[in-house]
Amino acid sequence: MTQPPVHLSRRLLLRAGGGLAALAAFRPVRAVEEVTRRTSAPMVAASPPRVAFLAPAAAAAALVHTPGDHFYDGMGMLEIRARLRSPLTGMSLAQARVAVRADEVAATLAFSDAEQAAIRAVIDRMQGHLAARAPLYARTPWSFIKLDDRAEGSMPHTRGPHIVLPRAVTQLFTALKADGLLQPGYPADQLLVHEQTHVIQRAYPGRFEPLLTAVFGFTRMTPAPTTPWLDAHVITNPDAPELGWAFPLERLGGRGWAMPYLTLPDVDSPRIPRDFHAVAVELARAGEAWSVVEDGGVPRTRPLESVPGWRDWFPFPEENFHPNEIAAVTLSHWILQDVPDLDRRPLIPAVAAWARTGLA
């Protein structure tokens, strides 16, 4: 059996059905030894981490009433059908938006003592390393919400200051702890640091702006250009809700501008994340004005992975459909130092230079 790469995305593992245990089962011994050495030093004395596990009532309130969170407000009917796994026959868009809120409220669950202990064990073990490598992470509180697996396609994500974990993941943490597998370098660390990155991005957007623009090369568009077709087919990423990011293809040896975008297809029963389509939307620019290039009312797009040079430009090819996700994948690996070839990857010297102040 072919061994997966050491940096295989924790979300791809979950989507594939293998869960966190899959990478633990196949990780090469040499890589484990290297990662353990990297993540065991340096360590510094650090204040104990602040960790909270929300009860279902508090979790429901946080999902629906977080200030500044407009997660449900812009969802289209196609997206809500995918989230509710229902054709929503006879339901208006306003009714559908109420229904998707109610579904997530009903999905909130309580953490067991064993789940809390397993998650705390990972955070406690990482705290000294975070204080040395990324002090901002060591200072930031951890807050967790648990949902039934039906919500958000059973994918970990964030809302406001909270990391939202599906039941399958909390149970995997518990099983890994029972089997003695919650060691440095395993994907439990990567999952938590990745999601905490989104929490910190939301809390300190100004710190991350130079990383997304000067380092990764994106240009922020305000407002984001859109079309009726894009509005109808977009899938909302709770970790990356801002869509106005243009990338100059000349950096990759091409011409023009592209906007990375996640869409859903026109099918009767779309599913999350099975039916995600990551595309590059062609843009036109006139001074500071941006527009989407269309053919017959349909945006001109191509699969994001087919853009020459796209996969090779960023430090890691996973989840390269939004600068927030690119940052979370990159920073989780940079902080944890869990890949042996980290320093030889594209843009890593510039990421490290930014991190000296951005994560201080």
C-alpha positions in Angstrom: 0.0 0.0 0.0 1.3 3.5 -0.9 2.0 5.6 2.1 0.3 9.0 2.2 2.6 12.0 2.3 3.4 13.3 5.8 1.7 16.5 5.2 -1.6 15.0 4.0 -4.4 17.4 4.9 -6.4 16.5 8.0 -9.6 17.4 6.2 -8.8 15.2 3.2 -8.3 12.3 5.7 -11.7 13.0 7.2 -13.4 13.3 3.8 -11.8 10.0 2.7 -13.3 8.3 5.7 -10.0 7.4 7.3 -10.2 10.0 10.0 -7.3 11.1 12.2 -6.3 7.4 12.8 -5.5 6.9 9.1 -2.3 9.0 9.1 -1.3 7.6 12.5 -1.4 4.1 11.0 0.6 4.9 7.9 3.1 7.6 8.9 6.6 6.4 8.1 8.8 5.7 11.2 11.6 8.0 10.1 9.1 10.9 9.6 7.7 10.3 13.1 11.2 10.4 14.6 12.0 13.7 12.7 8.7 15.3 13.7 9.0 14.3 17.3 12.5 15.9 17.4 11.2 19.1 15.8 8.2 19.5 18.0 9.9 18.6 21.2 12.2 21.7 21.0 12.3 24.5 21.5 10.1 24.7 24.6 9.6 27.7 26.9 7.7 28.2 30.1 4.2 29.2 29.3 1.0 30.1 31.2 -1.5 27.3 31.2 -3.8 27.4 28.1 -7.4 28.6 28.6 -9.8 25.9 27.3 -13.6 26.0 27.3 -16.1 23.4 26.1 -19.5 24.9 25.5 -22.7 23.1 26.7 -25.3 22.7 24.0 -27.4 25.7 25.0 -24.4 28.0 25.0 -23.2 26.5 21.8 -26.5 27.1 20.1 -26.5 30.7 21.2 -23.0 31.1 19.9 -23.9 29.7 16.5 -26.9 31.9 16.0 -26.1 35.1 17.8 -22.3 35.7 17.4 -21.9 39.5 16.8 -20.8 40.3 13.3 -21.4 36.7 12.0 -23.6 36.7 9.0 -23.0 33.1 8.1 -26.6 32.1 7.3 -27.7 35.4 5.8 -26.3 35.1 2.3 -26.9 31.4 1.7 -28.7 30.5 -1.5 -31.2 27.7 -1.9 -28.7 25.3 -3.6 -26.4 25.6 -0.6 -29.1 25.1 2.0 -30.4 22.1 0.2 -26.9 20.6 0.4 -26.6 21.5 4.1 -30.1 20.1 5.0 -29.8 17.1 2.6 -33.3 17.9 1.4 -34.9 19.3 -1.8 -36.8 21.8 0.3 -39.8 21.5 -2.0 -42.2 24.4 -1.5 -40.0 26.3 0.8 -39.0 29.9 0.3 -35.5 31.1 0.6 -36.3 33.0 3.8 -37.9 29.9 5.3 -34.9 27.8 4.2 -32.5 30.2 6.0 -34.5 29.8 9.2 -34.5 26.0 8.7 -30.7 25.8 8.4 -30.2 27.8 11.6 -32.6 25.6 13.4 -30.8 22.5 12.1 -27.5 23.6 13.5 -29.0 24.5 16.8 -30.5 21.0 17.0 -27.2 19.5 16.2 -25.3 20.8 19.2 -24.0 18.2 21.6 -22.3 17.9 25.0 -18.7 16.9 25.3 -18.0 13.8 27.4 -15.4 14.0 30.1 -13.2 11.6 28.0 -13.5 13.9 24.9 -12.6 17.0 27.0 -9.6 15.2 28.5 -8.3 14.1 25.1 -8.5 17.5 23.6 -7.0 19.2 26.6 -4.1 16.7 26.5 -3.1 17.8 23.0 -3.4 21.5 23.9 -1.4 21.1 27.1 1.3 19.2 25.3 1.6 21.9 22.6 1.5 24.9 24.8 5.2 25.3 25.5 6.0 24.8 21.8 3.3 27.4 20.8 4.7 29.9 23.3 8.2 29.5 21.7 7.1 29.3 18.0 3.9 31.5 17.9 3.2 33.3 21.2 0.0 34.7 19.8 -1.4 31.2 19.7 -0.3 30.4 23.3 -2.1 33.6 24.5 -5.4 32.9 22.6 -8.1 31.0 24.5 -9.4 27.8 23.0 -13.2 27.4 22.8 -15.0 24.3 21.5 -18.5 23.5 20.2 -19.5 19.9 19.4 -22.0 19.1 16.6 -23.7 16.0 15.3 -21.9 14.7 12.2 -24.7 15.8 9.9 -23.6 19.5 10.2 -21.1 21.1 7.8 -20.5 17.8 6.1 -18.9 16.4 9.3 -15.9 18.8 8.8 -14.1 20.7 11.6 -14.6 24.5 11.2 -14.8 27.7 13.2 -17.5 30.2 14.1 -16.5 33.4 15.8 -14.0 32.5 18.6 -15.1 28.8 18.6 -13.7 25.7 17.0 -16.5 23.5 15.9 -15.9 19.7 16.0 -18.1 17.0 14.6 -18.8 14.0 16.9 -16.7 11.7 14.7 -13.6 13.9 15.4 -14.1 14.2 19.2 -14.5 10.4 19.3 -11.3 10.0 17.3 -9.4 12.1 19.8 -10.7 9.9 22.6 -9.8 6.7 20.8 -6.3 8.0 19.9 -5.7 9.0 23.5 -6.8 5.6 24.7 -4.4 4.0 22.2 -1.5 6.2 23.2 -1.4 7.9 19.7 -1.8 11.6 20.7 1.9 12.2 20.2 3.8 15.1 18.5 3.5 15.0 14.8 0.1 13.3 14.5 -2.8 15.0 12.8 -4.6 15.8 16.0 -2.0 18.6 16.5 -2.4 19.8 12.9 -6.2 19.9 13.1 -6.3 22.0 16.3 -3.7 24.5 15.2 -5.3 24.8 11.7 -8.7 25.6 13.2 -7.2 27.9 15.9 -5.5 29.8 13.0 -8.9 30.6 11.7 -10.0 31.9 15.1 -6.9 34.1 15.3 -7.4 35.3 11.7 -10.8 36.5 12.6 -9.6 38.2 15.8 -6.6 39.9 14.2 -7.3 40.5 10.5 -4.8 43.3 10.3 -1.9 41.0 11.3 -2.7 38.5 8.6 -3.2 41.0 5.7 0.5 41.2 4.8 0.7 37.4 4.8 -2.1 37.0 2.4 -1.1 39.9 0.1 2.7 40.5 0.3 3.7 36.9 0.9 1.0 34.8 -0.9 0.4 37.4 -3.6 -3.3 38.0 -3.4 -5.0 41.4 -4.0 -8.1 42.2 -1.9 -11.1 43.4 -3.9 -13.6 45.7 -2.2 -16.3 45.0 -3.0 -16.0 41.4 -4.3 -17.3 41.2 -7.8 -20.1 38.7 -8.3 -22.9 37.6 -10.7 -26.3 36.1 -10.2 -24.8 32.7 -11.2 -22.1 32.9 -8.6 -24.5 34.0 -5.9 -26.7 30.9 -6.7 -23.9 28.4 -6.8 -21.5 29.6 -4.0 -20.8 27.4 -1.0 -20.1 29.4 2.2 -16.9 28.5 3.9 -17.3 29.5 7.6 -13.5 29.8 7.9 -13.2 32.0 4.8 -16.3 34.0 4.2 -14.7 36.9 2.4 -14.6 36.0 -1.3 -12.9 39.2 -2.8 -9.5 37.8 -3.5 -7.8 38.2 -6.9 -4.6 36.5 -7.9 -2.3 37.8 -10.7 -1.6 34.9 -13.0 1.5 36.6 -14.2 3.2 35.3 -11.0 2.6 31.9 -12.5 3.8 32.8 -16.0 0.3 33.5 -17.2 -1.9 36.5 -17.9 -4.8 38.2 -16.3 -6.5 37.7 -12.9 -8.3 34.8 -11.3 -10.5 34.6 -8.2 -10.5 31.2 -6.4 -14.0 30.1 -5.6 -15.9 27.2 -4.2 -19.2 26.3 -6.0 -21.9 23.6 -6.0 -23.3 22.0 -9.1 -26.9 22.1 -10.3 -27.9 18.7 -9.0 -31.0 17.5 -7.2 -29.2 16.4 -4.0 -25.9 18.3 -3.6 -23.7 17.1 -0.7 -21.0 18.7 1.4 -18.1 18.3 0.8 -18.6 15.7 -1.9 -19.8 18.2 -4.5 -17.4 21.0 -3.8 -15.9 22.4 -7.1 -12.9 24.6 -6.6 -12.7 26.9 -9.7 -10.7 29.9 -10.9 -13.1 32.6 -11.9 -11.7 34.9 -14.7 -11.7 38.6 -13.7 -11.3 41.8 -15.6 -9.8 44.9 -14.0 -10.2 48.5 -15.0 -8.3 50.7 -12.5 -9.8 49.8 -9.1 -13.0 48.3 -10.6 -13.3 44.6 -10.9 -15.7 42.4 -12.8 -16.4 38.8 -13.6 -15.8 37.7 -17.2 -19.0 36.0 -18.4 -20.0 34.0 -21.5 -23.8 34.1 -21.9 -24.5 35.0 -18.3 -22.2 32.2 -17.0 -18.9 33.1 -15.4 -15.8 32.0 -17.3 -14.2 29.4 -15.0 -11.8 26.5 -15.0 -10.9 24.0 -12.4 -8.5 25.6 -10.0 -6.2 22.7 -10.1 -5.8 23.1 -13.9 -4.3 26.6 -13.6 -0.7 26.1 -14.5 1.6 26.6 -11.6 -1.2 27.0 -9.0 -0.3 23.9 -6.9 3.4 24.7 -6.9 3.1 28.4 -5.9 2.0 27.9 -2.4 3.9 26.0 0.3 1.4 23.2 0.4 -1.1 22.1 -2.3 -4.0 21.3 0.1 -7.0 23.5 0.5 -5.6 26.1 -1.8 -9.0 27.5 -2.7 -8.8 30.6 -0.4 -6.0 32.6 1.1 -7.3 32.0 4.7 -7.1 28.2 4.1 -3.7 28.5 2.5 -2.5 30.4 5.6 -4.0 27.9 8.0 -2.4 24.9 6.2 0.9 26.7 6.0 1.0 28.0 9.5 -0.1 24.7 11.1 2.9 23.0 9.5 5.3 26.0 10.1 4.4 26.2 13.8 4.4 22.5 14.4 7.4 21.8 12.1 5.8 18.5 11.3 7.3 18.0 7.8 11.0 17.3 7.3 11.3 19.4 4.1 9.5 22.4 5.6 12.4 25.0 5.0 12.7 24.0 1.3 9.1 24.7 0.5 8.0 27.7 -1.6 7.5 31.0 0.2 8.5 29.5 3.6 11.3 32.1 4.2 8.8 34.9 3.7 6.3 33.2 5.9 8.9 32.9 8.6 9.9 36.6 8.3 6.2 37.6 8.6 5.7 35.3 11.6 8.4 37.1 13.6 6.0 40.0 14.1 2.7 38.6 12.9 2.6 35.8 15.5 4.5 37.5 18.3 
